[in-house]
Amino acid sequence: MENETTDPDAENKILLEPYEYIRTIPGKQIRPKLIKAFNHWLHISDDKLVLISEIIEMLHNASLLIDDIQDNSKLRRGSP
């Protein structure tokens, strides 16, 4: 068998396409509003709050992708 070389960046791009696509579909922005509301009391620094928000969005979008796969959904937020 020949030694095949693959481009890791190309592989990552293919794997991330569904995630990147779901990020572009607008939602209700409930999580950012909740984070802002909680931070009224918690007073977390802006740099940490940005990181926390990004992680929460990543986890949420990953859960949406898993849900769509399990349900064999054709649409997410009304978009294919």
DSSP file (Angstrom, degrees, kcal/mol; ACC not computed):
  #  RESIDUE AA STRUCTURE BP1 BP2  ACC     N-H-->O    O-->H-N    N-H-->O    O-->H-N    TCO  KAPPA ALPHA  PHI   PSI    X-CA   Y-CA   Z-CA
    1    1 A M              0   0    0      0, 0.0     2,-0.1     0, 0.0     3,-0.0   0.000 360.0 360.0 360.0 134.2    0.0    0.0    0.0
    2    2 A E        -     0   0    0      1,-0.1     2,-1.0     0, 0.0     0, 0.0  -0.366 360.0-108.3 -72.7 149.8    1.3    3.4   -1.0
    3    3 A N        -     0   0    0     -2,-0.1     2,-0.4     2,-0.0    -1,-0.1  -0.684  39.7-160.4 -78.8 107.4    2.1    5.9    1.7
    4    4 A E        -     0   0    0     -2,-1.0     2,-0.5     2,-0.0    -1,-0.0  -0.735   3.8-152.9 -92.5 135.3   -0.6    8.5    1.3
    5    5 A T        -     0   0    0     -2,-0.4     2,-0.4     2,-0.0    -2,-0.0  -0.895  11.3-164.7-105.9 137.7   -0.1   12.0    2.7
    6    6 A T        -     0   0    0     -2,-0.5     3,-0.1     4,-0.0    -2,-0.0  -0.903  24.0-118.2-121.0 150.8   -3.1   14.0    3.7
    7    7 A D     >  -     0   0    0     -2,-0.4     4,-2.2     1,-0.2     3,-0.3  -0.777  18.0-157.8 -87.3 111.0   -3.4   17.7    4.4
    8    8 A P  H  > S+     0   0    0      0, 0.0     4,-2.7     0, 0.0     5,-0.2   0.855  92.9  55.8 -59.5 -34.2   -4.6   18.0    8.0
    9    9 A D  H  > S+     0   0    0      2,-0.2     4,-2.3     1,-0.2     5,-0.1   0.902 107.7  48.2 -64.8 -39.4   -5.9   21.5    7.3
   10   10 A A  H  > S+     0   0    0     -3,-0.3     4,-2.1     2,-0.2    -1,-0.2   0.903 112.4  49.0 -66.5 -40.8   -8.1   20.1    4.5
   11   11 A E  H  X S+     0   0    0     -4,-2.2     4,-2.3     2,-0.2    -2,-0.2   0.924 111.8  48.6 -63.9 -44.2   -9.4   17.3    6.8
   12   12 A N  H  X S+     0   0    0     -4,-2.7     4,-2.4     1,-0.2    -2,-0.2   0.897 109.0  53.8 -62.4 -40.2  -10.1   19.8    9.6
   13   13 A K  H  X S+     0   0    0     -4,-2.3     4,-1.1     1,-0.2    -1,-0.2   0.922 109.6  47.6 -61.0 -44.1  -12.0   22.1    7.1
   14   14 A I  H  < S+     0   0    0     -4,-2.1     3,-0.5     1,-0.2    -1,-0.2   0.921 113.8  47.4 -62.8 -44.4  -14.2   19.2    6.0
   15   15 A L  H  < S+     0   0    0     -4,-2.3     4,-0.4     1,-0.2    -1,-0.2   0.850 114.8  46.0 -66.3 -34.1  -14.9   18.2    9.6
   16   16 A L  H  X S+     0   0    0     -4,-2.4     4,-3.2     1,-0.2     5,-0.3   0.584  85.8  92.3 -87.7  -9.9  -15.7   21.7   10.7
   17   17 A E  H  X S+     0   0    0     -4,-1.1     4,-2.5    -3,-0.5     5,-0.2   0.909  87.8  46.3 -53.8 -48.6  -18.0   22.6    7.8
   18   18 A P  H  > S+     0   0    0      0, 0.0     4,-2.3     0, 0.0    -1,-0.2   0.915 115.3  47.6 -61.6 -39.8  -21.2   21.6    9.5
   19   19 A Y  H  > S+     0   0    0     -4,-0.4     4,-1.7     2,-0.2    -2,-0.2   0.938 113.1  47.2 -64.8 -46.9  -20.2   23.4   12.7
   20   20 A E  H  X S+     0   0    0     -4,-3.2     4,-0.9     1,-0.2    -1,-0.2   0.884 111.9  52.0 -63.0 -37.9  -19.2   26.6   10.8
   21   21 A Y  H >X S+     0   0    0     -4,-2.5     3,-1.0    -5,-0.3     4,-0.6   0.934 108.0  49.8 -63.7 -45.9  -22.4   26.4    8.8
   22   22 A I  H >< S+     0   0    0     -4,-2.3     3,-0.7     1,-0.3    -1,-0.2   0.810 104.3  60.5 -66.1 -28.0  -24.6   26.2   12.0
   23   23 A R  H 3< S+     0   0    0     -4,-1.7    -1,-0.3     1,-0.2    -2,-0.2   0.789  99.8  56.5 -66.4 -27.1  -22.8   29.1   13.5
   24   24 A T  H << S+     0   0    0     -3,-1.0    -1,-0.2    -4,-0.9    -2,-0.2   0.642  84.9  92.2 -81.9 -14.1  -23.9   31.3   10.6
   25   25 A I  S << S-     0   0    0     -3,-0.7    52,-0.0    -4,-0.6     2,-0.0  -0.710  83.3-122.7 -83.8 119.7  -27.6   30.7   11.2
   26   26 A P        -     0   0    0      0, 0.0     2,-0.2     0, 0.0    -2,-0.1  -0.313  32.1-174.0 -66.6 142.7  -29.0   33.4   13.5
   27   27 A G        -     0   0    0     -2,-0.0     0, 0.0     0, 0.0     0, 0.0  -0.406  43.3 -85.7-116.9-163.9  -30.6   32.3   16.7
   28   28 A K        -     0   0    0     -2,-0.2     0, 0.0     1,-0.0     0, 0.0   0.564  50.6-131.2 -86.0  -9.7  -32.5   34.1   19.5
   29   29 A Q     >  +     0   0    0      3,-0.1     4,-1.3     1,-0.1     5,-0.1   0.847  56.2 145.8  62.2  36.8  -29.3   35.0   21.4
   30   30 A I  H  >  +     0   0    0      2,-0.2     4,-2.5     1,-0.2     5,-0.2   0.931  65.7  53.5 -69.0 -45.7  -30.6   33.8   24.7
   31   31 A R  H  > S+     0   0    0      1,-0.2     4,-2.7     2,-0.2     5,-0.2   0.924 108.3  48.3 -60.2 -47.2  -27.3   32.5   26.0
   32   32 A P  H  > S+     0   0    0      0, 0.0     4,-2.3     0, 0.0    -1,-0.2   0.890 112.4  50.3 -60.5 -35.8  -25.4   35.9   25.5
   33   33 A K  H  X S+     0   0    0     -4,-1.3     4,-2.3     2,-0.2    -2,-0.2   0.907 111.7  47.3 -67.0 -40.6  -28.3   37.7   27.2
   34   34 A L  H  X S+     0   0    0     -4,-2.5     4,-3.0     2,-0.2     5,-0.3   0.911 111.0  51.4 -65.4 -41.9  -28.2   35.3   30.1
   35   35 A I  H  X S+     0   0    0     -4,-2.7     4,-2.2     1,-0.2    -2,-0.2   0.930 111.4  47.6 -60.5 -45.3  -24.4   35.6   30.4
   36   36 A K  H  X S+     0   0    0     -4,-2.3     4,-0.7    -5,-0.2    -1,-0.2   0.903 112.6  49.6 -62.6 -41.1  -24.7   39.4   30.4
   37   37 A A  H >< S+     0   0    0     -4,-2.3     3,-0.9     1,-0.2     4,-0.5   0.929 112.3  46.3 -64.7 -45.7  -27.4   39.2   33.1
   38   38 A F  H >X S+     0   0    0     -4,-3.0     4,-2.1     1,-0.2     3,-1.4   0.865 106.2  59.8 -64.8 -34.5  -25.5   36.9   35.3
   39   39 A N  H 3X S+     0   0    0     -4,-2.2     4,-2.0     1,-0.3    -1,-0.2   0.694  86.7  75.7 -70.6 -15.4  -22.4   39.0   34.9
   40   40 A H  H << S+     0   0    0     -3,-0.9    -1,-0.3    -4,-0.7    -2,-0.2   0.865 113.0  25.0 -57.6 -34.7  -24.3   42.0   36.4
   41   41 A W  H <4 S+     0   0    0     -3,-1.4    -2,-0.2    -4,-0.5    -1,-0.2   0.753 124.2  50.6 -98.7 -31.5  -23.8   40.2   39.7
   42   42 A L  H  < S-     0   0    0     -4,-2.1    -3,-0.2     2,-0.1    -2,-0.2   0.795  81.4-153.6 -84.1 -28.1  -20.6   38.1   39.0
   43   43 A H     <  +     0   0    0     -4,-2.0     2,-0.3    -5,-0.2    -3,-0.1   0.914  22.4 179.5  55.1  49.8  -18.4   40.9   37.6
   44   44 A I        -     0   0    0     -5,-0.1    -1,-0.2     1,-0.1    -2,-0.1  -0.598  35.7 -99.5 -79.3 142.0  -16.2   38.6   35.5
   45   45 A S     >  -     0   0    0     -2,-0.3     4,-2.6     1,-0.1     5,-0.2  -0.230  29.9-115.6 -62.0 151.9  -13.5   40.4   33.5
   46   46 A D  H  > S+     0   0    0      1,-0.2     4,-2.4     2,-0.2     5,-0.2   0.876 113.0  52.8 -58.7 -41.6  -14.3   41.1   29.9
   47   47 A D  H  > S+     0   0    0      1,-0.2     4,-1.6     2,-0.2    -1,-0.2   0.904 113.6  43.0 -64.5 -39.8  -11.5   38.8   28.5
   48   48 A K  H  > S+     0   0    0      2,-0.2     4,-2.7     1,-0.2    -1,-0.2   0.875 111.8  54.7 -71.0 -36.6  -12.7   35.9   30.6
   49   49 A L  H  X S+     0   0    0     -4,-2.6     4,-2.6     2,-0.2    -2,-0.2   0.884 106.3  51.6 -64.9 -38.7  -16.3   36.6   29.8
   50   50 A V  H  X S+     0   0    0     -4,-2.4     4,-2.4     2,-0.2    -1,-0.2   0.934 111.7  47.2 -61.9 -45.9  -15.6   36.4   26.1
   51   51 A L  H  X S+     0   0    0     -4,-1.6     4,-2.3     2,-0.2    -2,-0.2   0.922 112.5  48.9 -62.5 -45.3  -13.8   33.1   26.5
   52   52 A I  H  X S+     0   0    0     -4,-2.7     4,-2.5     1,-0.2    -1,-0.2   0.921 111.8  49.9 -60.0 -44.8  -16.7   31.7   28.6
   53   53 A S  H  X S+     0   0    0     -4,-2.6     4,-2.3     1,-0.2    -2,-0.2   0.906 110.3  49.8 -61.7 -43.0  -19.2   32.9   26.0
   54   54 A E  H  X S+     0   0    0     -4,-2.4     4,-2.4     2,-0.2    -1,-0.2   0.911 111.7  48.3 -63.2 -42.7  -17.3   31.3   23.2
   55   55 A I  H  X S+     0   0    0     -4,-2.3     4,-2.6     2,-0.2     5,-0.2   0.917 110.9  50.4 -64.9 -43.4  -17.1   28.0   25.0
   56   56 A I  H  X S+     0   0    0     -4,-2.5     4,-2.5     1,-0.2    -1,-0.2   0.916 111.7  48.3 -61.4 -42.9  -20.8   28.0   25.8
   57   57 A E  H  X S+     0   0    0     -4,-2.3     4,-2.9     2,-0.2     5,-0.2   0.902 110.8  51.3 -64.6 -40.7  -21.6   28.7   22.2
   58   58 A M  H  X S+     0   0    0     -4,-2.4     4,-2.4     2,-0.2    -2,-0.2   0.939 112.5  45.4 -60.7 -47.0  -19.3   25.9   21.0
   59   59 A L  H  X S+     0   0    0     -4,-2.6     4,-2.2     2,-0.2    -2,-0.2   0.907 113.9  49.3 -63.8 -41.7  -20.9   23.4   23.4
   60   60 A H  H  X S+     0   0    0     -4,-2.5     4,-2.0    -5,-0.2    -2,-0.2   0.942 112.4  46.8 -63.5 -47.6  -24.4   24.5   22.4
   61   61 A N  H  X S+     0   0    0     -4,-2.9     4,-2.3     1,-0.2    -1,-0.2   0.878 110.7  53.1 -63.7 -37.0  -23.7   24.2   18.7
   62   62 A A  H  X S+     0   0    0     -4,-2.4     4,-2.4    -5,-0.2    -1,-0.2   0.906 108.3  50.3 -63.2 -40.3  -22.1   20.8   19.2
   63   63 A S  H  X S+     0   0    0     -4,-2.2     4,-2.3     1,-0.2    -2,-0.2   0.869 109.1  51.9 -66.6 -34.5  -25.2   19.7   21.0
   64   64 A L  H  X S+     0   0    0     -4,-2.0     4,-2.6     2,-0.2    -2,-0.2   0.915 109.7  49.2 -64.9 -42.7  -27.4   21.0   18.1
   65   65 A L  H  X S+     0   0    0     -4,-2.3     4,-2.2     2,-0.2    -2,-0.2   0.927 112.1  47.6 -62.3 -45.0  -25.3   19.0   15.6
   66   66 A I  H  X S+     0   0    0     -4,-2.4     4,-2.7     1,-0.2    -1,-0.2   0.915 112.0  50.7 -62.4 -42.7  -25.5   15.8   17.6
   67   67 A D  H  X S+     0   0    0     -4,-2.3     4,-2.6     1,-0.2    -2,-0.2   0.915 110.0  49.6 -61.2 -44.0  -29.3   16.3   18.0
   68   68 A D  H  X>S+     0   0    0     -4,-2.6     5,-2.0     2,-0.2     4,-0.9   0.886 111.8  48.7 -63.9 -38.4  -29.7   16.8   14.2
   69   69 A I  H  <5S+     0   0    0     -4,-2.2     3,-0.5     3,-0.2    -2,-0.2   0.939 113.7  46.0 -65.6 -46.8  -27.7   13.7   13.5
   70   70 A Q  H  <5S+     0   0    0     -4,-2.7    -2,-0.2     1,-0.2    -1,-0.2   0.886 119.4  40.3 -64.0 -38.9  -29.7   11.6   16.0
   71   71 A D  H  <5S-     0   0    0     -4,-2.6    -1,-0.2    -5,-0.2    -2,-0.2   0.521 102.9-129.4 -87.0  -5.9  -33.0   13.0   14.7
   72   72 A N  T  <5 -     0   0    0     -4,-0.9    -3,-0.2    -3,-0.5    -4,-0.1   0.897  42.6-174.9  55.5  41.8  -31.9   12.9   11.0
   73   73 A S      < -     0   0    0     -5,-2.0    -1,-0.2    -6,-0.2     3,-0.1  -0.400  28.2-165.4 -72.2 142.6  -33.1   16.5   10.8
   74   74 A K  S    S+     0   0    0     -3,-0.1     2,-0.3    -2,-0.1    -1,-0.1   0.636  73.6  45.3 -97.7 -20.6  -33.1   18.2    7.5
   75   75 A L        -     0   0    0     -7,-0.0     2,-0.4     5,-0.0    -1,-0.1  -0.927  55.0-170.2-127.5 149.6  -33.6   21.7    8.9
   76   76 A R  B >  S-A   79   0A   0      3,-3.0     3,-1.8    -2,-0.3   -12,-0.0  -0.973  85.6 -11.3-135.8 122.3  -32.1   23.8   11.8
   77   77 A R  T 3  S-     0   0    0     -2,-0.4    -1,-0.0     1,-0.3     0, 0.0   0.842 131.0 -55.9  55.3  35.6  -33.7   27.1   12.6
   78   78 A G  T 3  S+     0   0    0      1,-0.3    -1,-0.3     2,-0.0    -3,-0.0   0.469 118.9 105.7  80.0   2.7  -35.7   26.8    9.4
   79   79 A S  B <    A   76   0A   0     -3,-1.8    -3,-3.0     1,-0.1    -1,-0.3  -0.856 360.0 360.0-114.8 150.2  -32.6   26.4    7.2
   80   80 A P              0   0    0      0, 0.0    -3,-0.1     0, 0.0    -1,-0.1   0.502 360.0 360.0 -70.9 360.0  -31.3   23.3    5.5
